[in-house]
Amino acid sequence: MQWTPVIIGLTISYFIVASITTLDLRMTKAKQKGVVSPAQPLLPGWVAVFHWMEWVIFLALLYLNWKYALALFAAKFILKALSVLEFIGGILMWPFKPRKY
């Protein structure tokens, strides 16, 4: 496999976007299950764009190198199960979280 700037950029973008979507999904599910207070604010609405971006980046990686894309998907699944992506997403989205006063 050739490590081109496109592959490297898409890989970094994929993990950044996946961490933000993981945080958004976990916050939404926690609110639905009642684990978090209903007054707890969610992430801004524009974060929904990242859900689509994750699939677009994955499809681009799939087109460029399908074996690498599947290995990346497996790595994302493992990092998601270990809550690493959620932690990174929390750091990335910290400035955009609405504050409770």
Secondary structure, 3 states (H helix, E strand, C coil): CCCCHHHHHHHHHHHHHHHHHHHHHHHHHHHHHCCCCCCCCCCCHHHHHHHHHHHHHHHHHHHHCHHHHHHHHHHHHHHHHCCHHHHHHHHHCHHHCCCCC
